[in-house]
Amino acid sequence: MSVEEIRQRVSELESECSSMRQEIHRLGKPKGALSRLFQKLGFGGRPSSSRQRQQQLLRSSSTDKRRNSVDLGC
């Protein structure tokens, strides 16, 4: 493999890594501060039991994602 081929492959991998990091950030994007404030103050009504279960599943899912995440280091 030539040096030029290696450089090309590194460039491709860096691009792919960057795309993956953007996607990971988009999927794990935290709620805005204002939204959290309203939730803590109790605005927006009380969630139903099914909604509470959905929120619990989302929280546990995001916790699992953080535990299983890989530092791509790009």
mmCIF file of the N, C-alpha and C atoms, coordinates in Angstrom:
data_MODEL
# 
_entry.id   MODEL 
# 
loop_
_atom_site.group_PDB 
_atom_site.id 
_atom_site.type_symbol 
_atom_site.label_atom_id 
_atom_site.label_alt_id 
_atom_site.label_comp_id 
_atom_site.label_asym_id 
_atom_site.label_entity_id 
_atom_site.label_seq_id 
_atom_site.pdbx_PDB_ins_code 
_atom_site.Cartn_x 
_atom_site.Cartn_y 
_atom_site.Cartn_z 
_atom_site.occupancy 
_atom_site.B_iso_or_equiv 
_atom_site.pdbx_formal_charge 
_atom_site.auth_seq_id 
_atom_site.auth_comp_id 
_atom_site.auth_asym_id 
_atom_site.auth_atom_id 
_atom_site.pdbx_PDB_model_num 
ATOM 1   N N  . MET A 1 1  ? 0.846   -1.164 0.000  1.00 0.00 ? 1  MET A N  1 
ATOM 2   C CA . MET A 1 1  ? 0.000   0.000  0.000  1.00 0.00 ? 1  MET A CA 1 
ATOM 3   C C  . MET A 1 1  ? 0.903   1.243  0.000  1.00 0.00 ? 1  MET A C  1 
ATOM 4   N N  . SER A 1 2  ? 0.634   2.146  -0.889 1.00 0.00 ? 2  SER A N  1 
ATOM 5   C CA . SER A 1 2  ? 1.471   3.342  -0.989 1.00 0.00 ? 2  SER A CA 1 
ATOM 6   C C  . SER A 1 2  ? 1.071   4.390  0.047  1.00 0.00 ? 2  SER A C  1 
ATOM 7   N N  . VAL A 1 3  ? 1.962   5.342  0.261  1.00 0.00 ? 3  VAL A N  1 
ATOM 8   C CA . VAL A 1 3  ? 1.708   6.417  1.213  1.00 0.00 ? 3  VAL A CA 1 
ATOM 9   C C  . VAL A 1 3  ? 0.468   7.207  0.801  1.00 0.00 ? 3  VAL A C  1 
ATOM 10  N N  . GLU A 1 4  ? 0.312   7.437  -0.489 1.00 0.00 ? 4  GLU A N  1 
ATOM 11  C CA . GLU A 1 4  ? -0.853  8.188  -0.989 1.00 0.00 ? 4  GLU A CA 1 
ATOM 12  C C  . GLU A 1 4  ? -2.156  7.429  -0.707 1.00 0.00 ? 4  GLU A C  1 
ATOM 13  N N  . GLU A 1 5  ? -2.145  6.118  -0.867 1.00 0.00 ? 5  GLU A N  1 
ATOM 14  C CA . GLU A 1 5  ? -3.327  5.307  -0.573 1.00 0.00 ? 5  GLU A CA 1 
ATOM 15  C C  . GLU A 1 5  ? -3.664  5.351  0.917  1.00 0.00 ? 5  GLU A C  1 
ATOM 16  N N  . ILE A 1 6  ? -2.634  5.323  1.744  1.00 0.00 ? 6  ILE A N  1 
ATOM 17  C CA . ILE A 1 6  ? -2.842  5.401  3.194  1.00 0.00 ? 6  ILE A CA 1 
ATOM 18  C C  . ILE A 1 6  ? -3.428  6.762  3.565  1.00 0.00 ? 6  ILE A C  1 
ATOM 19  N N  . ARG A 1 7  ? -2.895  7.829  2.980  1.00 0.00 ? 7  ARG A N  1 
ATOM 20  C CA . ARG A 1 7  ? -3.428  9.172  3.247  1.00 0.00 ? 7  ARG A CA 1 
ATOM 21  C C  . ARG A 1 7  ? -4.899  9.271  2.836  1.00 0.00 ? 7  ARG A C  1 
ATOM 22  N N  . GLN A 1 8  ? -5.216  8.708  1.692  1.00 0.00 ? 8  GLN A N  1 
ATOM 23  C CA . GLN A 1 8  ? -6.601  8.728  1.209  1.00 0.00 ? 8  GLN A CA 1 
ATOM 24  C C  . GLN A 1 8  ? -7.512  7.975  2.170  1.00 0.00 ? 8  GLN A C  1 
ATOM 25  N N  . ARG A 1 9  ? -7.053  6.816  2.619  1.00 0.00 ? 9  ARG A N  1 
ATOM 26  C CA . ARG A 1 9  ? -7.863  6.004  3.547  1.00 0.00 ? 9  ARG A CA 1 
ATOM 27  C C  . ARG A 1 9  ? -8.040  6.727  4.882  1.00 0.00 ? 9  ARG A C  1 
ATOM 28  N N  . VAL A 1 10 ? -6.988  7.357  5.385  1.00 0.00 ? 10 VAL A N  1 
ATOM 29  C CA . VAL A 1 10 ? -7.074  8.115  6.634  1.00 0.00 ? 10 VAL A CA 1 
ATOM 30  C C  . VAL A 1 10 ? -8.083  9.249  6.483  1.00 0.00 ? 10 VAL A C  1 
ATOM 31  N N  . SER A 1 11 ? -8.036  9.928  5.347  1.00 0.00 ? 11 SER A N  1 
ATOM 32  C CA . SER A 1 11 ? -8.980  11.011 5.085  1.00 0.00 ? 11 SER A CA 1 
ATOM 33  C C  . SER A 1 11 ? -10.422 10.498 5.079  1.00 0.00 ? 11 SER A C  1 
ATOM 34  N N  . GLU A 1 12 ? -10.642 9.352  4.442  1.00 0.00 ? 12 GLU A N  1 
ATOM 35  C CA . GLU A 1 12 ? -11.977 8.749  4.417  1.00 0.00 ? 12 GLU A CA 1 
ATOM 36  C C  . GLU A 1 12 ? -12.446 8.383  5.830  1.00 0.00 ? 12 GLU A C  1 
ATOM 37  N N  . LEU A 1 13 ? -11.549 7.809  6.616  1.00 0.00 ? 13 LEU A N  1 
ATOM 38  C CA . LEU A 1 13 ? -11.898 7.416  7.977  1.00 0.00 ? 13 LEU A CA 1 
ATOM 39  C C  . LEU A 1 13 ? -12.181 8.632  8.854  1.00 0.00 ? 13 LEU A C  1 
ATOM 40  N N  . GLU A 1 14 ? -11.420 9.701  8.680  1.00 0.00 ? 14 GLU A N  1 
ATOM 41  C CA . GLU A 1 14 ? -11.672 10.924 9.442  1.00 0.00 ? 14 GLU A CA 1 
ATOM 42  C C  . GLU A 1 14 ? -13.038 11.502 9.102  1.00 0.00 ? 14 GLU A C  1 
ATOM 43  N N  . SER A 1 15 ? -13.385 11.476 7.833  1.00 0.00 ? 15 SER A N  1 
ATOM 44  C CA . SER A 1 15 ? -14.693 11.973 7.402  1.00 0.00 ? 15 SER A CA 1 
ATOM 45  C C  . SER A 1 15 ? -15.817 11.121 7.996  1.00 0.00 ? 15 SER A C  1 
ATOM 46  N N  . GLU A 1 16 ? -15.636 9.816  7.947  1.00 0.00 ? 16 GLU A N  1 
ATOM 47  C CA . GLU A 1 16 ? -16.631 8.905  8.505  1.00 0.00 ? 16 GLU A CA 1 
ATOM 48  C C  . GLU A 1 16 ? -16.766 9.098  10.014 1.00 0.00 ? 16 GLU A C  1 
ATOM 49  N N  . CYS A 1 17 ? -15.648 9.273  10.683 1.00 0.00 ? 17 CYS A N  1 
ATOM 50  C CA . CYS A 1 17 ? -15.653 9.495  12.127 1.00 0.00 ? 17 CYS A CA 1 
ATOM 51  C C  . CYS A 1 17 ? -16.395 10.786 12.465 1.00 0.00 ? 17 CYS A C  1 
ATOM 52  N N  . SER A 1 18 ? -16.134 11.827 11.705 1.00 0.00 ? 18 SER A N  1 
ATOM 53  C CA . SER A 1 18 ? -16.798 13.101 11.919 1.00 0.00 ? 18 SER A CA 1 
ATOM 54  C C  . SER A 1 18 ? -18.309 12.965 11.749 1.00 0.00 ? 18 SER A C  1 
ATOM 55  N N  . SER A 1 19 ? -18.724 12.256 10.712 1.00 0.00 ? 19 SER A N  1 
ATOM 56  C CA . SER A 1 19 ? -20.158 12.033 10.478 1.00 0.00 ? 19 SER A CA 1 
ATOM 57  C C  . SER A 1 19 ? -20.785 11.258 11.626 1.00 0.00 ? 19 SER A C  1 
ATOM 58  N N  . MET A 1 20 ? -20.083 10.249 12.114 1.00 0.00 ? 20 MET A N  1 
ATOM 59  C CA . MET A 1 20 ? -20.591 9.445  13.223 1.00 0.00 ? 20 MET A CA 1 
ATOM 60  C C  . MET A 1 20 ? -20.702 10.282 14.491 1.00 0.00 ? 20 MET A C  1 
ATOM 61  N N  . ARG A 1 21 ? -19.710 11.129 14.748 1.00 0.00 ? 21 ARG A N  1 
ATOM 62  C CA . ARG A 1 21 ? -19.763 11.990 15.936 1.00 0.00 ? 21 ARG A CA 1 
ATOM 63  C C  . ARG A 1 21 ? -20.943 12.947 15.864 1.00 0.00 ? 21 ARG A C  1 
ATOM 64  N N  . GLN A 1 22 ? -21.205 13.512 14.683 1.00 0.00 ? 22 GLN A N  1 
ATOM 65  C CA . GLN A 1 22 ? -22.343 14.418 14.521 1.00 0.00 ? 22 GLN A CA 1 
ATOM 66  C C  . GLN A 1 22 ? -23.652 13.676 14.769 1.00 0.00 ? 22 GLN A C  1 
ATOM 67  N N  . GLU A 1 23 ? -23.764 12.461 14.259 1.00 0.00 ? 23 GLU A N  1 
ATOM 68  C CA . GLU A 1 23 ? -24.969 11.676 14.457 1.00 0.00 ? 23 GLU A CA 1 
ATOM 69  C C  . GLU A 1 23 ? -25.151 11.312 15.932 1.00 0.00 ? 23 GLU A C  1 
ATOM 70  N N  . ILE A 1 24 ? -24.082 10.926 16.593 1.00 0.00 ? 24 ILE A N  1 
ATOM 71  C CA . ILE A 1 24 ? -24.149 10.600 18.019 1.00 0.00 ? 24 ILE A CA 1 
ATOM 72  C C  . ILE A 1 24 ? -24.574 11.829 18.808 1.00 0.00 ? 24 ILE A C  1 
ATOM 73  N N  . HIS A 1 25 ? -24.004 12.980 18.475 1.00 0.00 ? 25 HIS A N  1 
ATOM 74  C CA . HIS A 1 25 ? -24.374 14.216 19.165 1.00 0.00 ? 25 HIS A CA 1 
ATOM 75  C C  . HIS A 1 25 ? -25.838 14.548 18.921 1.00 0.00 ? 25 HIS A C  1 
ATOM 76  N N  . ARG A 1 26 ? -26.301 14.376 17.691 1.00 0.00 ? 26 ARG A N  1 
ATOM 77  C CA . ARG A 1 26 ? -27.688 14.676 17.352 1.00 0.00 ? 26 ARG A CA 1 
ATOM 78  C C  . ARG A 1 26 ? -28.636 13.759 18.121 1.00 0.00 ? 26 ARG A C  1 
ATOM 79  N N  . LEU A 1 27 ? -28.309 12.479 18.215 1.00 0.00 ? 27 LEU A N  1 
ATOM 80  C CA . LEU A 1 27 ? -29.168 11.530 18.912 1.00 0.00 ? 27 LEU A CA 1 
ATOM 81  C C  . LEU A 1 27 ? -29.165 11.752 20.419 1.00 0.00 ? 27 LEU A C  1 
ATOM 82  N N  . GLY A 1 28 ? -28.041 12.160 20.958 1.00 0.00 ? 28 GLY A N  1 
ATOM 83  C CA . GLY A 1 28 ? -27.927 12.341 22.395 1.00 0.00 ? 28 GLY A CA 1 
ATOM 84  C C  . GLY A 1 28 ? -28.042 13.783 22.826 1.00 0.00 ? 28 GLY A C  1 
ATOM 85  N N  . LYS A 1 29 ? -28.580 14.634 21.952 1.00 0.00 ? 29 LYS A N  1 
ATOM 86  C CA . LYS A 1 29 ? -28.667 16.059 22.242 1.00 0.00 ? 29 LYS A CA 1 
ATOM 87  C C  . LYS A 1 29 ? -29.529 16.277 23.490 1.00 0.00 ? 29 LYS A C  1 
ATOM 88  N N  . PRO A 1 30 ? -28.950 16.927 24.486 1.00 0.00 ? 30 PRO A N  1 
ATOM 89  C CA . PRO A 1 30 ? -29.698 17.143 25.723 1.00 0.00 ? 30 PRO A CA 1 
ATOM 90  C C  . PRO A 1 30 ? -30.816 18.164 25.533 1.00 0.00 ? 30 PRO A C  1 
ATOM 91  N N  . LYS A 1 31 ? -31.819 18.079 26.400 1.00 0.00 ? 31 LYS A N  1 
ATOM 92  C CA . LYS A 1 31 ? -32.902 19.047 26.367 1.00 0.00 ? 31 LYS A CA 1 
ATOM 93  C C  . LYS A 1 31 ? -32.363 20.426 26.706 1.00 0.00 ? 31 LYS A C  1 
ATOM 94  N N  . GLY A 1 32 ? -33.051 21.422 26.243 1.00 0.00 ? 32 GLY A N  1 
ATOM 95  C CA . GLY A 1 32 ? -32.662 22.788 26.547 1.00 0.00 ? 32 GLY A CA 1 
ATOM 96  C C  . GLY A 1 32 ? -32.892 23.120 28.006 1.00 0.00 ? 32 GLY A C  1 
ATOM 97  N N  . ALA A 1 33 ? -32.166 24.089 28.509 1.00 0.00 ? 33 ALA A N  1 
ATOM 98  C CA . ALA A 1 33 ? -32.264 24.492 29.910 1.00 0.00 ? 33 ALA A CA 1 
ATOM 99  C C  . ALA A 1 33 ? -33.676 24.975 30.244 1.00 0.00 ? 33 ALA A C  1 
ATOM 100 N N  . LEU A 1 34 ? -34.285 25.712 29.326 1.00 0.00 ? 34 LEU A N  1 
ATOM 101 C CA . LEU A 1 34 ? -35.626 26.233 29.576 1.00 0.00 ? 34 LEU A CA 1 
ATOM 102 C C  . LEU A 1 34 ? -36.631 25.093 29.705 1.00 0.00 ? 34 LEU A C  1 
ATOM 103 N N  . SER A 1 35 ? -36.507 24.087 28.867 1.00 0.00 ? 35 SER A N  1 
ATOM 104 C CA . SER A 1 35 ? -37.396 22.934 28.926 1.00 0.00 ? 35 SER A CA 1 
ATOM 105 C C  . SER A 1 35 ? -37.259 22.202 30.263 1.00 0.00 ? 35 SER A C  1 
ATOM 106 N N  . ARG A 1 36 ? -36.010 22.023 30.716 1.00 0.00 ? 36 ARG A N  1 
ATOM 107 C CA . ARG A 1 36 ? -35.782 21.362 32.014 1.00 0.00 ? 36 ARG A CA 1 
ATOM 108 C C  . ARG A 1 36 ? -36.363 22.185 33.155 1.00 0.00 ? 36 ARG A C  1 
ATOM 109 N N  . LEU A 1 37 ? -36.220 23.509 33.066 1.00 0.00 ? 37 LEU A N  1 
ATOM 110 C CA . LEU A 1 37 ? -36.748 24.392 34.103 1.00 0.00 ? 37 LEU A CA 1 
ATOM 111 C C  . LEU A 1 37 ? -38.258 24.253 34.194 1.00 0.00 ? 37 LEU A C  1 
ATOM 112 N N  . PHE A 1 38 ? -38.951 24.310 33.041 1.00 0.00 ? 38 PHE A N  1 
ATOM 113 C CA . PHE A 1 38 ? -40.402 24.161 33.040 1.00 0.00 ? 38 PHE A CA 1 
ATOM 114 C C  . PHE A 1 38 ? -40.819 22.812 33.602 1.00 0.00 ? 38 PHE A C  1 
ATOM 115 N N  . GLN A 1 39 ? -40.076 21.780 33.266 1.00 0.00 ? 39 GLN A N  1 
ATOM 116 C CA . GLN A 1 39 ? -40.403 20.448 33.759 1.00 0.00 ? 39 GLN A CA 1 
ATOM 117 C C  . GLN A 1 39 ? -40.250 20.398 35.279 1.00 0.00 ? 39 GLN A C  1 
ATOM 118 N N  . LYS A 1 40 ? -39.173 20.981 35.798 1.00 0.00 ? 40 LYS A N  1 
ATOM 119 C CA . LYS A 1 40 ? -38.954 20.986 37.242 1.00 0.00 ? 40 LYS A CA 1 
ATOM 120 C C  . LYS A 1 40 ? -40.017 21.795 37.975 1.00 0.00 ? 40 LYS A C  1 
ATOM 121 N N  . LEU A 1 41 ? -40.491 22.858 37.345 1.00 0.00 ? 41 LEU A N  1 
ATOM 122 C CA . LEU A 1 41 ? -41.517 23.697 37.955 1.00 0.00 ? 41 LEU A CA 1 
ATOM 123 C C  . LEU A 1 41 ? -42.905 23.094 37.826 1.00 0.00 ? 41 LEU A C  1 
ATOM 124 N N  . GLY A 1 42 ? -43.032 22.027 37.042 1.00 0.00 ? 42 GLY A N  1 
ATOM 125 C CA . GLY A 1 42 ? -44.301 21.331 36.921 1.00 0.00 ? 42 GLY A CA 1 
ATOM 126 C C  . GLY A 1 42 ? -45.215 21.881 35.845 1.00 0.00 ? 42 GLY A C  1 
ATOM 127 N N  . PHE A 1 43 ? -44.710 22.724 34.974 1.00 0.00 ? 43 PHE A N  1 
ATOM 128 C CA . PHE A 1 43 ? -45.535 23.234 33.883 1.00 0.00 ? 43 PHE A CA 1 
ATOM 129 C C  . PHE A 1 43 ? -45.682 22.159 32.817 1.00 0.00 ? 43 PHE A C  1 
ATOM 130 N N  . GLY A 1 44 ? -46.795 22.211 32.100 1.00 0.00 ? 44 GLY A N  1 
ATOM 131 C CA . GLY A 1 44 ? -47.009 21.257 31.021 1.00 0.00 ? 44 GLY A CA 1 
ATOM 132 C C  . GLY A 1 44 ? -47.853 20.072 31.444 1.00 0.00 ? 44 GLY A C  1 
ATOM 133 N N  . GLY A 1 45 ? -48.385 20.115 32.630 1.00 0.00 ? 45 GLY A N  1 
ATOM 134 C CA . GLY A 1 45 ? -49.259 19.030 33.075 1.00 0.00 ? 45 GLY A CA 1 
ATOM 135 C C  . GLY A 1 45 ? -48.493 17.844 33.613 1.00 0.00 ? 45 GLY A C  1 
ATOM 136 N N  . ARG A 1 46 ? -49.202 17.014 34.319 1.00 0.00 ? 46 ARG A N  1 
ATOM 137 C CA . ARG A 1 46 ? -48.591 15.822 34.892 1.00 0.00 ? 46 ARG A CA 1 
ATOM 138 C C  . ARG A 1 46 ? -48.653 14.692 33.885 1.00 0.00 ? 46 ARG A C  1 
ATOM 139 N N  . PRO A 1 47 ? -47.543 14.016 33.664 1.00 0.00 ? 47 PRO A N  1 
ATOM 140 C CA . PRO A 1 47 ? -47.550 12.938 32.679 1.00 0.00 ? 47 PRO A CA 1 
ATOM 141 C C  . PRO A 1 47 ? -48.401 11.755 33.138 1.00 0.00 ? 47 PRO A C  1 
ATOM 142 N N  . SER A 1 48 ? -49.060 11.120 32.191 1.00 0.00 ? 48 SER A N  1 
ATOM 143 C CA . SER A 1 48 ? -49.848 9.929  32.497 1.00 0.00 ? 48 SER A CA 1 
ATOM 144 C C  . SER A 1 48 ? -48.904 8.784  32.840 1.00 0.00 ? 48 SER A C  1 
ATOM 145 N N  . SER A 1 49 ? -49.475 7.691  33.352 1.00 0.00 ? 49 SER A N  1 
ATOM 146 C CA . SER A 1 49 ? -48.624 6.561  33.736 1.00 0.00 ? 49 SER A CA 1 
ATOM 147 C C  . SER A 1 49 ? -47.911 5.969  32.524 1.00 0.00 ? 49 SER A C  1 
ATOM 148 N N  . SER A 1 50 ? -48.583 5.917  31.367 1.00 0.00 ? 50 SER A N  1 
ATOM 149 C CA . SER A 1 50 ? -47.909 5.386  30.181 1.00 0.00 ? 50 SER A CA 1 
ATOM 150 C C  . SER A 1 50 ? -46.803 6.332  29.734 1.00 0.00 ? 50 SER A C  1 
ATOM 151 N N  . ARG A 1 51 ? -47.046 7.622  29.887 1.00 0.00 ? 51 ARG A N  1 
ATOM 152 C CA . ARG A 1 51 ? -46.021 8.599  29.526 1.00 0.00 ? 51 ARG A CA 1 
ATOM 153 C C  . ARG A 1 51 ? -44.833 8.500  30.489 1.00 0.00 ? 51 ARG A C  1 
ATOM 154 N N  . GLN A 1 52 ? -45.121 8.280  31.760 1.00 0.00 ? 52 GLN A N  1 
ATOM 155 C CA . GLN A 1 52 ? -44.047 8.107  32.740 1.00 0.00 ? 52 GLN A CA 1 
ATOM 156 C C  . GLN A 1 52 ? -43.194 6.894  32.381 1.00 0.00 ? 52 GLN A C  1 
ATOM 157 N N  . ARG A 1 53 ? -43.839 5.799  31.970 1.00 0.00 ? 53 ARG A N  1 
ATOM 158 C CA . ARG A 1 53 ? -43.090 4.609  31.565 1.00 0.00 ? 53 ARG A CA 1 
ATOM 159 C C  . ARG A 1 53 ? -42.213 4.898  30.356 1.00 0.00 ? 53 ARG A C  1 
ATOM 160 N N  . GLN A 1 54 ? -42.747 5.652  29.396 1.00 0.00 ? 54 GLN A N  1 
ATOM 161 C CA . GLN A 1 54 ? -41.955 6.021  28.218 1.00 0.00 ? 54 GLN A CA 1 
ATOM 162 C C  . GLN A 1 54 ? -40.744 6.838  28.629 1.00 0.00 ? 54 GLN A C  1 
ATOM 163 N N  . GLN A 1 55 ? -40.947 7.793  29.534 1.00 0.00 ? 55 GLN A N  1 
ATOM 164 C CA . GLN A 1 55 ? -39.843 8.626  29.991 1.00 0.00 ? 55 GLN A CA 1 
ATOM 165 C C  . GLN A 1 55 ? -38.801 7.795  30.723 1.00 0.00 ? 55 GLN A C  1 
ATOM 166 N N  . GLN A 1 56 ? -39.249 6.845  31.538 1.00 0.00 ? 56 GLN A N  1 
ATOM 167 C CA . GLN A 1 56 ? -38.308 5.979  32.243 1.00 0.00 ? 56 GLN A CA 1 
ATOM 168 C C  . GLN A 1 56 ? -37.505 5.138  31.258 1.00 0.00 ? 56 GLN A C  1 
ATOM 169 N N  . LEU A 1 57 ? -38.180 4.617  30.225 1.00 0.00 ? 57 LEU A N  1 
ATOM 170 C CA . LEU A 1 57 ? -37.484 3.825  29.214 1.00 0.00 ? 57 LEU A CA 1 
ATOM 171 C C  . LEU A 1 57 ? -36.469 4.676  28.468 1.00 0.00 ? 57 LEU A C  1 
ATOM 172 N N  . LEU A 1 58 ? -36.846 5.903  28.135 1.00 0.00 ? 58 LEU A N  1 
ATOM 173 C CA . LEU A 1 58 ? -35.919 6.793  27.451 1.00 0.00 ? 58 LEU A CA 1 
ATOM 174 C C  . LEU A 1 58 ? -34.709 7.104  28.320 1.00 0.00 ? 58 LEU A C  1 
ATOM 175 N N  . ARG A 1 59 ? -34.953 7.354  29.607 1.00 0.00 ? 59 ARG A N  1 
ATOM 176 C CA . ARG A 1 59 ? -33.843 7.640  30.521 1.00 0.00 ? 59 ARG A CA 1 
ATOM 177 C C  . ARG A 1 59 ? -32.904 6.445  30.619 1.00 0.00 ? 59 ARG A C  1 
ATOM 178 N N  . SER A 1 60 ? -33.473 5.250  30.795 1.00 0.00 ? 60 SER A N  1 
ATOM 179 C CA . SER A 1 60 ? -32.619 4.062  30.923 1.00 0.00 ? 60 SER A CA 1 
ATOM 180 C C  . SER A 1 60 ? -31.896 3.786  29.614 1.00 0.00 ? 60 SER A C  1 
ATOM 181 N N  . SER A 1 61 ? -32.556 4.045  28.495 1.00 0.00 ? 61 SER A N  1 
ATOM 182 C CA . SER A 1 61 ? -31.924 3.854  27.188 1.00 0.00 ? 61 SER A CA 1 
ATOM 183 C C  . SER A 1 61 ? -30.757 4.811  27.016 1.00 0.00 ? 61 SER A C  1 
ATOM 184 N N  . SER A 1 62 ? -30.954 6.080  27.381 1.00 0.00 ? 62 SER A N  1 
ATOM 185 C CA . SER A 1 62 ? -29.861 7.041  27.230 1.00 0.00 ? 62 SER A CA 1 
ATOM 186 C C  . SER A 1 62 ? -28.728 6.726  28.194 1.00 0.00 ? 62 SER A C  1 
ATOM 187 N N  . THR A 1 63 ? -29.046 6.209  29.379 1.00 0.00 ? 63 THR A N  1 
ATOM 188 C CA . THR A 1 63 ? -28.004 5.800  30.324 1.00 0.00 ? 63 THR A CA 1 
ATOM 189 C C  . THR A 1 63 ? -27.208 4.642  29.743 1.00 0.00 ? 63 THR A C  1 
ATOM 190 N N  . ASP A 1 64 ? -27.920 3.674  29.131 1.00 0.00 ? 64 ASP A N  1 
ATOM 191 C CA . ASP A 1 64 ? -27.240 2.546  28.501 1.00 0.00 ? 64 ASP A CA 1 
ATOM 192 C C  . ASP A 1 64 ? -26.345 3.020  27.366 1.00 0.00 ? 64 ASP A C  1 
ATOM 193 N N  . LYS A 1 65 ? -26.823 4.005  26.583 1.00 0.00 ? 65 LYS A N  1 
ATOM 194 C CA . LYS A 1 65 ? -26.013 4.523  25.482 1.00 0.00 ? 65 LYS A CA 1 
ATOM 195 C C  . LYS A 1 65 ? -24.735 5.139  26.013 1.00 0.00 ? 65 LYS A C  1 
ATOM 196 N N  . ARG A 1 66 ? -24.846 5.900  27.134 1.00 0.00 ? 66 ARG A N  1 
ATOM 197 C CA . ARG A 1 66 ? -23.653 6.533  27.705 1.00 0.00 ? 66 ARG A CA 1 
ATOM 198 C C  . ARG A 1 66 ? -22.687 5.470  28.201 1.00 0.00 ? 66 ARG A C  1 
ATOM 199 N N  . ARG A 1 67 ? -23.210 4.396  28.793 1.00 0.00 ? 67 ARG A N  1 
ATOM 200 C CA . ARG A 1 67 ? -22.345 3.335  29.302 1.00 0.00 ? 67 ARG A CA 1 
ATOM 201 C C  . ARG A 1 67 ? -21.628 2.616  28.161 1.00 0.00 ? 67 ARG A C  1 
ATOM 202 N N  . ASN A 1 68 ? -22.356 2.436  27.044 1.00 0.00 ? 68 ASN A N  1 
ATOM 203 C CA . ASN A 1 68 ? -21.811 1.681  25.925 1.00 0.00 ? 68 ASN A CA 1 
ATOM 204 C C  . ASN A 1 68 ? -21.132 2.547  24.880 1.00 0.00 ? 68 ASN A C  1 
ATOM 205 N N  . SER A 1 69 ? -21.063 3.854  25.130 1.00 0.00 ? 69 SER A N  1 
ATOM 206 C CA . SER A 1 69 ? -20.489 4.733  24.115 1.00 0.00 ? 69 SER A CA 1 
ATOM 207 C C  . SER A 1 69 ? -18.979 4.518  23.992 1.00 0.00 ? 69 SER A C  1 
ATOM 208 N N  . VAL A 1 70 ? -18.495 4.835  22.830 1.00 0.00 ? 70 VAL A N  1 
ATOM 209 C CA . VAL A 1 70 ? -17.096 4.677  22.526 1.00 0.00 ? 70 VAL A CA 1 
ATOM 210 C C  . VAL A 1 70 ? -16.544 6.047  22.184 1.00 0.00 ? 70 VAL A C  1 
ATOM 211 N N  . ASP A 1 71 ? -15.430 6.406  22.773 1.00 0.00 ? 71 ASP A N  1 
ATOM 212 C CA . ASP A 1 71 ? -14.766 7.666  22.446 1.00 0.00 ? 71 ASP A CA 1 
ATOM 213 C C  . ASP A 1 71 ? -14.080 7.480  21.108 1.00 0.00 ? 71 ASP A C  1 
ATOM 214 N N  . LEU A 1 72 ? -14.617 8.167  20.101 1.00 0.00 ? 72 LEU A N  1 
ATOM 215 C CA . LEU A 1 72 ? -14.068 8.015  18.754 1.00 0.00 ? 72 LEU A CA 1 
ATOM 216 C C  . LEU A 1 72 ? -12.775 8.793  18.592 1.00 0.00 ? 72 LEU A C  1 
ATOM 217 N N  . GLY A 1 73 ? -12.568 9.825  19.401 1.00 0.00 ? 73 GLY A N  1 
ATOM 218 C CA . GLY A 1 73 ? -11.316 10.549 19.430 1.00 0.00 ? 73 GLY A CA 1 
ATOM 219 C C  . GLY A 1 73 ? -10.868 11.150 18.117 1.00 0.00 ? 73 GLY A C  1 
ATOM 220 N N  . CYS A 1 74 ? -11.807 11.536 17.279 1.00 0.00 ? 74 CYS A N  1 
ATOM 221 C CA . CYS A 1 74 ? -11.440 12.121 15.989 1.00 0.00 ? 74 CYS A CA 1 
ATOM 222 C C  . CYS A 1 74 ? -11.240 13.616 16.129 1.00 0.00 ? 74 CYS A C  1 
# 
